[in-house]
Amino acid sequence: MSLVQEYVELWTSDDGRPERLVWRARRFRVSDTPTTLVGPCDWWAPVAGYDVSPGRPPLQITGWRFQASADDGETHVFDVRRHDGRWELVRLFD
């Protein structure tokens, strides 16, 4: 696994699921079912330091994990998230 912080171009279906990605001038097509990545809701941040027992903070979709392949067969698992209105590649698994 590599930690990466690069912006990528991502195309999604009508329901928001990733379909294809361009990273480092290479096009990859999603080749499996994307999985949502979740994290605490943004509105929760002001109260995150307080004890909320029992329970846990409410969650929201923060990004996607998916396998994608290039035309030559190069395949990776990508973790992407929205950041400043753009898609950012956060992790790459070989």
All heavy atoms as an XYZ file, in Angstrom:
778
protein
N       0.842     -1.166      0.000
C       0.000      0.000      0.000
C       0.891      1.234      0.000
O       1.857      1.315      0.729
C      -0.901      0.022      1.227
C      -1.684      1.314      1.319
S      -2.437      1.692      2.923
C      -1.034      1.989      3.942
N       0.523      2.183     -0.833
C       1.231      3.453     -0.885
C       0.272      4.577     -0.537
O      -0.852      4.604     -1.030
C       1.777      3.701     -2.292
O       2.658      2.689     -2.663
N       0.718      5.484      0.313
C      -0.060      6.686      0.576
C       0.247      7.676     -0.538
O       1.406      7.937     -0.845
C       0.296      7.289      1.930
C      -0.111      6.476      3.141
C       0.390      7.144      4.417
C      -1.620      6.317      3.207
N      -0.792      8.192     -1.138
C      -0.651      9.091     -2.272
C      -1.562     10.283     -2.022
O      -2.626     10.140     -1.442
C      -1.082      8.389     -3.583
C      -0.871      9.278     -4.784
C      -0.376      7.066     -3.761
N      -1.167     11.437     -2.467
C      -2.046     12.594     -2.409
C      -1.924     13.327     -3.731
O      -1.198     14.304     -3.851
C      -1.715     13.499     -1.224
C      -2.094     12.868      0.090
C      -1.871     13.803      1.256
O      -0.775     14.307      1.437
N      -2.908     14.010      2.037
N      -2.613     12.788     -4.731
C      -2.607     13.353     -6.070
C      -4.044     13.498     -6.538
O      -4.874     12.633     -6.272
C      -1.874     12.431     -7.042
C      -0.419     12.208     -6.736
C       0.205     11.217     -7.707
O      -0.212     11.156     -8.873
O       1.104     10.492     -7.268
N      -4.304     14.572     -7.264
C      -5.632     14.725     -7.844
C      -5.753     13.853     -9.080
O      -4.788     13.664     -9.823
C      -5.909     16.185     -8.182
C      -6.137     17.032     -6.955
C      -5.203     17.965     -6.554
C      -7.281     16.860     -6.191
C      -5.410     18.735     -5.420
C      -7.490     17.621     -5.052
C      -6.558     18.556     -4.672
O      -6.762     19.294     -3.547
N      -6.940     13.290     -9.271
C      -7.233     12.438    -10.417
C      -8.545     12.895    -11.034
O      -9.323     13.618    -10.406
C      -7.333     10.951    -10.004
C      -6.012     10.428     -9.475
C      -8.437     10.721     -8.979
N      -8.790     12.457    -12.254
C     -10.085     12.661    -12.888
C     -10.884     11.386    -12.702
O     -10.377     10.293    -12.950
C      -9.922     12.971    -14.377
C      -9.225     14.279    -14.650
C     -10.002     15.487    -14.146
O     -11.244     15.480    -14.211
O      -9.347     16.437    -13.676
N     -12.113     11.527    -12.241
C     -12.953     10.362    -11.964
C     -14.314     10.580    -12.597
O     -14.919     11.638    -12.424
C     -13.088     10.168    -10.452
C     -13.847      8.939    -10.000
C     -13.017      7.686    -10.242
C     -14.209      9.034     -8.530
N     -14.783      9.578    -13.333
C     -16.119      9.608    -13.905
C     -16.977      8.640    -13.110
O     -16.536      7.541    -12.775
C     -16.094      9.178    -15.372
C     -15.545     10.239    -16.261
C     -16.262     11.122    -17.009
C     -14.173     10.526    -16.518
N     -15.410     11.947    -17.697
C     -14.120     11.602    -17.411
C     -12.963      9.987    -16.059
C     -12.930     12.140    -17.866
C     -11.777     10.532    -16.506
C     -11.763     11.593    -17.404
N     -18.200      9.053    -12.823
C     -19.101      8.239    -12.009
C     -20.400      7.976    -12.766
O     -20.749      8.697    -13.703
C     -19.432      8.932    -10.673
O     -20.057     10.178    -10.940
C     -18.169      9.156     -9.844
N     -21.117      6.967    -12.311
C     -22.431      6.651    -12.862
C     -23.444      7.660    -12.318
O     -23.113      8.498    -11.478
C     -22.832      5.231    -12.471
O     -22.954      5.143    -11.064
N     -24.678      7.551    -12.772
C     -25.738      8.453    -12.297
C     -25.953      8.354    -10.796
O     -26.352      9.317    -10.156
C     -27.056      8.173    -13.028
C     -26.992      8.587    -14.486
O     -26.144      9.446    -14.830
O     -27.798      8.054    -15.280
N     -25.676      7.180    -10.214
C     -25.853      7.024     -8.767
C     -24.574      7.326     -7.978
O     -24.512      7.095     -6.777
C     -26.395      5.640     -8.416
C     -25.438      4.503     -8.758
O     -24.378      4.761     -9.358
O     -25.763      3.353     -8.422
N     -23.518      7.840     -8.653
C     -22.319      8.287     -7.959
C     -21.193      7.271     -7.838
O     -20.146      7.579     -7.287
N     -21.387      6.059     -8.358
C     -20.339      5.035     -8.262
C     -19.252      5.266     -9.310
O     -19.555      5.563    -10.462
C     -20.925      3.641     -8.458
C     -21.827      3.220     -7.334
C     -22.356      1.812     -7.595
N     -23.283      1.442     -6.548
C     -22.923      0.881     -5.407
N     -21.662      0.625     -5.167
N     -23.829      0.572     -4.508
N     -17.987      5.099     -8.929
C     -16.893      5.274     -9.884
C     -16.990      4.300    -11.053
O     -17.332      3.130    -10.861
C     -15.646      4.986     -9.057
C     -16.061      5.192     -7.644
C     -17.496      4.802     -7.577
N     -16.679      4.795    -12.259
C     -16.673      3.950    -13.455
C     -15.309      3.926    -14.142
O     -14.891      2.900    -14.631
C     -17.722      4.423    -14.454
C     -19.133      4.227    -13.958
C     -20.168      4.622    -14.988
O     -19.910      5.546    -15.801
O     -21.242      3.997    -14.983
N     -14.654      5.083    -14.194
C     -13.313      5.127    -14.785
C     -12.532      6.265    -14.157
O     -13.091      7.191    -13.584
C     -13.345      5.225    -16.300
C     -14.011      6.428    -16.839
C     -14.146      6.304    -18.368
N     -14.995      7.351    -18.858
C     -14.607      8.353    -19.612
N     -13.336      8.431    -19.984
N     -15.443      9.261    -20.012
N     -11.206      6.172    -14.303
C     -10.304      7.092    -13.630
C      -9.113      7.374    -14.549
O      -8.658      6.476    -15.257
C      -9.833      6.411    -12.338
C      -8.640      6.974    -11.606
C      -9.116      7.601    -10.310
C      -7.656      5.882    -11.281
N      -8.634      8.607    -14.539
C      -7.376      8.935    -15.217
C      -6.398      9.365    -14.137
O      -6.658     10.289    -13.370
C      -7.553     10.049    -16.270
C      -6.190     10.481    -16.813
C      -8.459      9.578    -17.395
N      -5.282      8.636    -14.083
C      -4.232      8.897    -13.100
C      -2.891      8.866    -13.814
O      -2.582      7.909    -14.527
C      -4.288      7.835    -11.994
C      -3.163      7.853    -11.031
C      -2.771      8.889    -10.246
C      -2.265      6.773    -10.747
N      -1.686      8.527     -9.474
C      -1.353      7.232     -9.768
C      -2.142      5.478    -11.208
C      -0.349      6.435     -9.262
C      -1.137      4.680    -10.700
C      -0.253      5.166     -9.728
N      -2.130      9.927    -13.670
C      -0.818     10.042    -14.321
C      -0.918      9.780    -15.825
O      -0.136      9.034    -16.401
C       0.195      9.122    -13.666
C       0.485      9.504    -12.229
C       1.551      8.635    -11.624
N       1.841      9.068    -10.254
C       2.649      8.423     -9.444
N       3.269      7.326     -9.836
N       2.863      8.865     -8.217
N      -1.938     10.394    -16.439
C      -2.171     10.329    -17.888
C      -2.510      8.924    -18.387
O      -2.406      8.642    -19.574
C      -0.987     10.893    -18.659
N      -2.945      8.036    -17.477
C      -3.355      6.675    -17.862
C      -4.804      6.470    -17.486
O      -5.245      6.859    -16.410
C      -2.503      5.629    -17.135
C      -1.039      5.802    -17.467
C      -0.236      4.562    -17.544
N      -0.838      3.537    -18.362
C      -0.760      2.244    -18.066
N      -0.136      1.833    -17.004
N      -1.301      1.351    -18.862
N      -5.548      5.857    -18.384
C      -6.964      5.600    -18.138
C      -7.157      4.203    -17.562
O      -6.615      3.220    -18.080
C      -7.765      5.736    -19.427
C      -9.262      5.573    -19.181
C     -10.041      5.765    -20.433
N      -9.675      4.728    -21.387
C     -10.126      4.696    -22.627
N     -10.916      5.635    -23.067
N      -9.772      3.715    -23.427
N      -7.933      4.136    -16.493
C      -8.275      2.884    -15.835
C      -9.786      2.745    -15.799
O     -10.486      3.713    -15.518
C      -7.733      2.857    -14.393
C      -6.233      2.821    -14.306
C      -5.488      3.983    -14.388
C      -5.568      1.616    -14.134
C      -4.103      3.947    -14.306
C      -4.183      1.570    -14.046
C      -3.460      2.745    -14.134
N     -10.275      1.548    -16.055
C     -11.711      1.264    -15.961
C     -11.962      0.429    -14.702
O     -11.223     -0.518    -14.435
C     -12.203      0.509    -17.185
C     -12.132      1.352    -18.434
C     -12.998      0.754    -19.531
N     -12.915      1.544    -20.732
C     -13.654      2.621    -20.967
N     -14.530      3.017    -20.083
N     -13.522      3.293    -22.095
N     -13.001      0.784    -13.975
C     -13.348      0.049    -12.752
C     -13.726     -1.367    -13.145
O     -14.552     -1.582    -14.035
C     -14.488      0.757    -11.996
C     -14.946     -0.063    -10.802
C     -14.034      2.145    -11.557
N     -13.108     -2.343    -12.484
C     -13.289     -3.744    -12.857
C     -13.893     -4.595    -11.740
O     -13.821     -5.815    -11.797
C     -11.945     -4.332    -13.315
O     -10.938     -4.133    -12.348
N     -14.470     -3.952    -10.730
C     -15.198     -4.684     -9.694
C     -16.267     -3.754     -9.122
O     -16.472     -2.654     -9.620
C     -14.267     -5.212     -8.597
C     -13.760     -4.118     -7.662
O     -13.900     -2.921     -7.994
O     -13.223     -4.445     -6.602
N     -16.925     -4.173     -8.068
C     -17.948     -3.342     -7.431
C     -17.285     -2.420     -6.419
O     -16.664     -2.892     -5.467
C     -18.995     -4.224     -6.724
O     -19.564     -5.111     -7.683
C     -20.086     -3.381     -6.095
N     -17.394     -1.087     -6.600
C     -16.784     -0.150     -5.651
C     -17.380     -0.289     -4.256
O     -18.556     -0.613     -4.083
C     -17.116      1.220     -6.240
C     -17.378      0.963     -7.687
C     -18.009     -0.398     -7.732
N     -16.547     -0.034     -3.257
C     -16.954     -0.074     -1.849
C     -16.871      1.342     -1.284
O     -15.895      2.049     -1.538
C     -16.000     -0.979     -1.041
O     -16.002     -2.280     -1.634
C     -16.407     -1.068      0.411
N     -17.876      1.733     -0.525
C     -17.829      3.063      0.076
C     -16.850      3.094      1.241
O     -16.692      2.123      1.970
C     -19.218      3.498      0.589
O     -19.708      2.524      1.508
C     -20.200      3.670     -0.538
N     -16.168      4.221      1.394
C     -15.338      4.498      2.562
C     -16.126      5.482      3.417
O     -16.697      6.433      2.891
C     -14.003      5.110      2.145
C     -13.155      4.269      1.203
C     -11.913      5.041      0.768
C     -12.757      2.961      1.858
N     -16.176      5.243      4.725
C     -16.979      6.102      5.596
C     -16.111      6.726      6.684
O     -15.063      6.194      7.045
C     -18.153      5.330      6.244
C     -19.135      4.849      5.195
C     -17.663      4.161      7.064
N     -16.581      7.862      7.183
C     -15.921      8.565      8.271
C     -16.947      9.404      9.003
O     -18.105      9.491      8.586
N     -16.571     10.027     10.102
C     -17.519     10.856     10.852
C     -18.078     11.987      9.988
O     -17.370     12.548      9.144
C     -16.683     11.419     11.995
C     -15.514     10.495     12.110
C     -15.255      9.977     10.741
N     -19.333     12.317     10.204
C     -19.979     13.425      9.487
C     -19.272     14.741      9.791
O     -18.796     14.956     10.904
C     -21.442     13.550      9.902
S     -22.461     12.189      9.319
N     -19.205     15.606      8.791
C     -18.552     16.908      8.960
C     -19.157     17.718     10.105
O     -18.448     18.374     10.853
C     -18.636     17.723      7.674
C     -17.822     17.113      6.550
O     -16.875     16.354      6.842
O     -18.136     17.411      5.384
N     -20.476     17.676     10.228
C     -21.134     18.491     11.253
C     -20.818     18.006     12.664
O     -21.065     18.707     13.635
C     -22.649     18.539     11.026
C     -23.341     17.209     11.048
C     -23.665     16.443      9.988
C     -23.794     16.491     12.198
N     -24.270     15.288     10.385
C     -24.376     15.291     11.751
C     -23.760     16.736     13.570
C     -24.920     14.348     12.612
C     -24.308     15.792     14.426
C     -24.877     14.617     13.947
N     -20.219     16.829     12.777
C     -19.898     16.247     14.080
C     -18.623     16.844     14.673
O     -18.395     16.796     15.875
C     -19.747     14.736     13.932
C     -19.560     14.020     15.227
C     -18.398     13.529     15.735
C     -20.551     13.725     16.204
N     -18.603     12.934     16.951
C     -19.935     13.046     17.265
C     -21.916     13.965     16.281
C     -20.621     12.609     18.385
C     -22.611     13.517     17.395
C     -21.959     12.858     18.421
N     -17.765     17.447     13.861
C     -16.453     17.929     14.294
C     -16.485     18.809     15.549
O     -15.650     18.628     16.439
C     -15.748     18.653     13.150
N     -17.421     19.757     15.691
C     -17.390     20.608     16.887
C     -17.599     19.861     18.213
O     -17.182     20.330     19.260
C     -18.528     21.602     16.654
C     -18.735     21.613     15.187
C     -18.405     20.220     14.726
N     -18.235     18.694     18.162
C     -18.491     17.951     19.404
C     -17.680     16.659     19.489
O     -17.878     15.862     20.393
C     -20.004     17.643     19.569
C     -20.790     18.913     19.737
C     -20.523     16.829     18.397
N     -16.742     16.471     18.566
C     -15.978     15.220     18.501
C     -15.167     14.949     19.760
O     -14.923     13.800     20.106
C     -15.066     15.226     17.280
N     -14.765     15.980     20.500
C     -13.952     15.787     21.694
C     -14.729     15.414     22.934
O     -14.134     15.122     23.975
N     -16.051     15.362     22.840
C     -16.883     15.056     23.998
C     -17.258     13.584     24.034
O     -17.345     12.924     23.002
C     -18.162     15.901     23.988
C     -17.883     17.373     24.102
C     -17.819     18.179     22.963
C     -17.658     17.968     25.338
C     -17.546     19.529     23.059
C     -17.388     19.322     25.439
C     -17.337     20.096     24.296
O     -17.066     21.426     24.391
N     -17.484     13.070     25.235
C     -17.900     11.683     25.405
C     -19.357     11.543     24.973
O     -20.229     12.231     25.504
C     -17.738     11.277     26.871
C     -18.106      9.825     27.105
O     -18.226      9.070     26.112
O     -18.263      9.439     28.266
N     -19.619     10.646     24.019
C     -20.981     10.438     23.526
C     -21.480      9.049     23.863
O     -22.373      8.523     23.221
C     -21.063     10.670     22.000
C     -20.805     12.114     21.665
C     -20.114      9.762     21.261
N     -20.919      8.450     24.892
C     -21.282      7.087     25.266
C     -22.757      7.010     25.605
O     -23.298      7.918     26.204
C     -20.463      6.641     26.475
O     -19.108      6.678     26.154
N     -23.436      5.949     25.314
C     -23.006      4.859     24.446
C     -23.204      5.255     22.981
O     -24.000      6.120     22.671
C     -23.927      3.717     24.821
C     -25.198      4.387     25.203
C     -24.791      5.698     25.837
N     -22.478      4.635     22.131
C     -22.623      4.900     20.702
C     -21.344      5.389     20.079
O     -20.280      5.363     20.673
N     -21.497      5.852     18.865
C     -20.350      6.369     18.121
C     -20.823      7.517     17.240
O     -22.024      7.691     17.030
C     -19.709      5.283     17.283
C     -20.617      4.757     16.213
C     -19.900      3.738     15.371
N     -20.703      3.473     14.185
C     -20.498      2.521     13.351
N     -19.491      1.711     13.543
N     -21.247      2.358     12.305
N     -19.910      8.280     16.705
C     -20.294      9.417     15.860
C     -21.068      8.954     14.622
O     -20.816      7.864     14.103
C     -18.960     10.022     15.430
C     -17.947      9.478     16.356
C     -18.467      8.176     16.858
N     -21.984      9.770     14.131
C     -22.685      9.434     12.886
C     -21.699      9.455     11.715
O     -20.747     10.231     11.708
C     -23.728     10.540     12.752
C     -23.295     11.613     13.668
C     -22.435     11.011     14.718
N     -21.932      8.575     10.759
C     -20.996      8.406      9.648
C     -21.589      8.907      8.328
O     -22.799      8.980      8.167
C     -20.625      6.929      9.507
C     -20.004      6.274     10.731
C     -19.787      4.781     10.471
C     -18.699      6.945     11.111
N     -20.690      9.244      7.400
C     -21.083      9.616      6.049
C     -20.091      8.998      5.065
O     -18.982      8.619      5.446
C     -21.103     11.127      5.870
C     -19.733     11.765      5.946
C     -19.786     13.278      5.835
O     -20.856     13.868      5.864
N     -18.637     13.902      5.727
N     -20.486      8.901      3.796
C     -19.570      8.406      2.771
C     -18.501      9.459      2.543
O     -18.805     10.620      2.285
C     -20.321      8.101      1.464
C     -21.295      6.942      1.684
C     -19.336      7.785      0.339
C     -22.183      6.657      0.490
N     -17.237      9.062      2.674
C     -16.131     10.002      2.490
C     -15.321      9.706      1.236
O     -14.455     10.501      0.868
C     -15.190      9.976      3.707
O     -14.699      8.644      3.889
C     -15.912     10.430      4.963
N     -15.565      8.570      0.597
C     -14.830      8.226     -0.610
C     -15.179      6.834     -1.092
O     -16.170      6.244     -0.655
N     -14.329      6.324     -1.990
C     -14.569      5.012     -2.593
C     -13.273      4.211     -2.651
O     -12.197      4.772     -2.808
C     -15.077      5.178     -4.022
C     -16.428      5.792     -4.110
C     -16.711      7.126     -4.261
C     -17.669      5.124     -4.051
N     -18.061      7.304     -4.294
C     -18.679      6.101     -4.177
C     -18.039      3.793     -3.908
C     -20.029      5.775     -4.169
C     -19.384      3.475     -3.901
C     -20.361      4.457     -4.028
N     -13.405      2.892     -2.588
C     -12.312      1.956     -2.854
C     -12.777      1.063     -3.995
O     -13.885      0.521     -3.955
C     -11.990      1.102     -1.634
C     -10.919      0.038     -1.930
C     -10.513     -0.722     -0.707
N      -9.700      0.185      0.111
C      -9.354     -0.066      1.369
N      -9.730     -1.190      1.959
N      -8.619      0.806      2.032
N     -11.918      0.912     -4.997
C     -12.287      0.083     -6.140
C     -11.046     -0.415     -6.861
O      -9.980      0.186     -6.790
C     -13.186      0.853     -7.125
C     -12.589      2.147     -7.593
C     -11.778      2.196     -8.712
C     -12.848      3.325     -6.911
C     -11.225      3.385     -9.138
C     -12.310      4.528     -7.335
C     -11.492      4.555     -8.451
N     -11.218     -1.526     -7.540
C     -10.166     -2.059     -8.401
C     -10.411     -1.520     -9.798
O     -11.549     -1.482    -10.273
C     -10.230     -3.578     -8.422
C      -9.229     -4.211     -9.376
C      -9.365     -5.706     -9.389
O      -9.112     -6.354     -8.380
N      -9.767     -6.262    -10.517
N      -9.334     -1.111    -10.473
C      -9.455     -0.629    -11.844
C      -8.261     -1.113    -12.649
O      -7.162     -1.280    -12.118
C      -9.550      0.888    -11.871
N      -8.507     -1.325    -13.948
C      -7.470     -1.862    -14.834
C      -7.294     -0.967    -16.050
O      -8.257     -0.419    -16.580
C      -7.859     -3.257    -15.311
O      -8.033     -4.129    -14.210
N      -6.044     -0.859    -16.506
C      -5.719     -0.146    -17.745
C      -5.865     -1.130    -18.911
O      -5.981     -2.342    -18.723
C      -4.299      0.395    -17.676
N      -5.839     -0.606    -20.139
C      -5.994     -1.463    -21.317
C      -4.892     -2.509    -21.436
O      -5.115     -3.581    -21.987
C      -6.020     -0.605    -22.585
C      -7.295      0.216    -22.698
O      -8.305     -0.141    -22.045
O      -7.285      1.223    -23.435
N      -3.703     -2.223    -20.899
C      -2.600     -3.184    -20.985
C      -2.610     -4.215    -19.852
O      -1.705     -5.018    -19.737
C      -1.254     -2.461    -21.026
C      -0.935     -1.704    -19.742
O      -1.752     -1.735    -18.783
O       0.137     -1.072    -19.686
N      -3.640     -4.164    -18.978
C      -3.761     -5.141    -17.903
C      -3.237     -4.683    -16.557
O      -3.424     -5.371    -15.554
N      -2.550     -3.529    -16.510
C      -2.088     -3.006    -15.219
C      -3.305     -2.762    -14.331
O      -4.259     -2.111    -14.737
C      -1.327     -1.704    -15.421
C      -0.818     -1.107    -14.120
C      -0.091      0.213    -14.331
O       0.293      0.535    -15.470
O       0.089      0.912    -13.330
N      -3.267     -3.305    -13.122
C      -4.414     -3.237    -12.218
C      -3.969     -2.770    -10.837
O      -2.926     -3.191    -10.342
C      -5.091     -4.623    -12.104
O      -5.496     -5.027    -13.416
C      -6.291     -4.586    -11.192
N      -4.773     -1.912    -10.244
C      -4.527     -1.422     -8.887
C      -5.860     -1.326     -8.155
O      -6.920     -1.310     -8.767
C      -3.909     -0.013     -8.900
C      -2.632      0.098     -9.639
N      -1.433     -0.343     -9.138
C      -2.362      0.607    -10.863
C      -0.476     -0.098    -10.009
N      -1.007      0.473    -11.067
N      -5.763     -1.236     -6.837
C      -6.917     -0.873     -6.011
C      -6.687      0.569     -5.573
O      -5.625      0.898     -5.040
C      -7.078     -1.819     -4.804
C      -8.185     -1.334     -3.886
C      -7.367     -3.233     -5.288
N      -7.671      1.413     -5.824
C      -7.577      2.844     -5.555
C      -8.508      3.240     -4.418
O      -9.646      2.760     -4.358
C      -8.004      3.639     -6.791
C      -7.142      3.431     -8.002
C      -7.424      2.426     -8.914
C      -6.059      4.258     -8.248
C      -6.639      2.247    -10.049
C      -5.261      4.091     -9.373
C      -5.554      3.079    -10.273
N      -8.049      4.106     -3.528
C      -8.903      4.791     -2.555
C      -8.951      6.254     -2.964
O      -7.897      6.895     -3.075
C      -8.337      4.711     -1.129
C      -8.570      3.369     -0.467
O      -9.154      2.472     -1.104
O      -8.163      3.219      0.693
N     -10.142      6.771     -3.220
C     -10.291      8.167     -3.619
C     -11.289      8.862     -2.705
O     -12.154      8.219     -2.097
C     -10.758      8.298     -5.089
C      -9.726      7.728     -6.046
C     -12.111      7.647     -5.305
N     -11.153     10.186     -2.617
C     -12.094     10.982     -1.832
C     -12.238     12.346     -2.490
O     -11.382     12.773     -3.270
C     -11.626     11.153     -0.391
C     -10.379     12.014     -0.290
C      -9.999     12.278      1.126
N      -8.785     13.121      1.126
C      -8.363     13.794      2.145
N      -9.014     13.737      3.283
N      -7.278     14.527      2.070
N     -13.329     13.046     -2.161
C     -13.531     14.418     -2.639
C     -12.769     15.346     -1.725
O     -12.830     15.240     -0.505
C     -15.010     14.804     -2.632
C     -15.843     14.099     -3.650
C     -15.563     14.480     -5.057
N     -16.171     15.736     -5.438
C     -16.042     16.293     -6.617
N     -15.316     15.710     -7.544
N     -16.611     17.427     -6.896
N     -12.028     16.282     -2.332
C     -11.269     17.260     -1.558
C     -11.250     18.556     -2.347
O     -10.780     18.573     -3.493
C      -9.854     16.748     -1.298
C      -9.048     17.636     -0.433
N      -8.087     18.476     -0.930
C      -9.079     17.855      0.909
C      -7.542     19.159      0.058
N      -8.134     18.797      1.184
N     -11.763     19.617     -1.754
C     -11.815     20.924     -2.416
C     -12.483     20.852     -3.781
O     -12.038     21.471     -4.748
C     -10.419     21.532     -2.552
C      -9.816     21.915     -1.213
O     -10.592     22.168     -0.263
O      -8.580     21.970     -1.115
N     -13.539     20.065     -3.878
C     -14.300     19.978     -5.123
C     -13.683     19.108     -6.198
O     -14.194     19.051     -7.316
N     -12.595     18.423     -5.882
C     -11.924     17.544     -6.843
C     -11.741     16.174     -6.218
O     -11.839     16.010     -5.018
C     -10.556     18.130     -7.219
C     -10.666     19.487     -7.897
C      -9.319     20.092     -8.154
N      -8.569     19.281     -9.117
C      -7.283     19.469     -9.389
N      -6.603     20.419     -8.782
N      -6.669     18.714    -10.269
N     -11.455     15.191     -7.060
C     -11.179     13.846     -6.571
C      -9.695     13.718     -6.300
O      -8.866     14.079     -7.124
C     -11.626     12.785     -7.588
C     -13.093     12.637     -7.640
C     -13.935     13.157     -8.580
C     -13.920     11.934     -6.713
N     -15.236     12.822     -8.294
C     -15.254     12.064     -7.142
C     -13.669     11.197     -5.552
C     -16.310     11.480     -6.467
C     -14.729     10.631     -4.875
C     -16.031     10.769     -5.338
N      -9.376     13.157     -5.137
C      -7.993     12.970     -4.726
C      -7.720     11.491     -4.502
O      -8.498     10.801     -3.838
C      -7.736     13.746     -3.425
C      -6.328     13.618     -2.919
C      -6.113     14.377     -1.611
O      -7.075     14.542     -0.833
O      -4.978     14.771     -1.371
N      -6.628     10.998     -5.068
C      -6.180      9.641     -4.817
C      -5.451      9.646     -3.482
O      -4.499     10.400     -3.290
C      -5.244      9.173     -5.933
C      -4.598      7.808     -5.753
C      -5.637      6.706     -5.610
C      -3.655      7.523     -6.919
N      -5.920      8.835     -2.544
C      -5.373      8.828     -1.185
C      -4.456      7.624     -0.961
O      -3.401      7.744     -0.364
C      -6.509      8.826     -0.145
C      -5.963      8.870      1.258
C      -7.459      9.983     -0.386
N      -4.879      6.447     -1.419
C      -4.092      5.218     -1.264
C      -4.117      4.419     -2.553
O      -5.111      4.438     -3.275
C      -4.661      4.354     -0.140
C      -4.409      4.900      1.235
C      -4.979      3.940      2.296
N      -5.072      4.616      3.561
C      -6.106      5.364      3.948
N      -7.143      5.520      3.171
N      -6.104      5.949      5.124
N      -3.041      3.703     -2.764
C      -2.933      2.839     -3.937
C      -2.401      1.491     -3.462
O      -1.391      1.416     -2.768
C      -1.956      3.466     -4.940
C      -1.698      2.677     -6.201
C      -2.932      2.730     -7.098
C      -0.494      3.234     -6.924
N      -3.106      0.439     -3.837
C      -2.695     -0.926     -3.480
C      -2.303     -1.654     -4.775
O      -3.052     -1.631     -5.737
C      -3.850     -1.691     -2.814
C      -4.359     -1.043     -1.560
C      -5.329     -0.045     -1.613
C      -3.875     -1.425     -0.316
C      -5.804      0.546     -0.457
C      -4.350     -0.840      0.842
C      -5.318      0.151      0.771
N      -1.115     -2.257     -4.756
C      -0.654     -3.008     -5.943
C      -1.017     -4.467     -5.838
O      -1.191     -5.009     -4.816
C       0.861     -2.872     -6.106
C       1.251     -1.455     -6.484
O       0.483     -0.814     -7.220
O       2.307     -1.000     -6.043
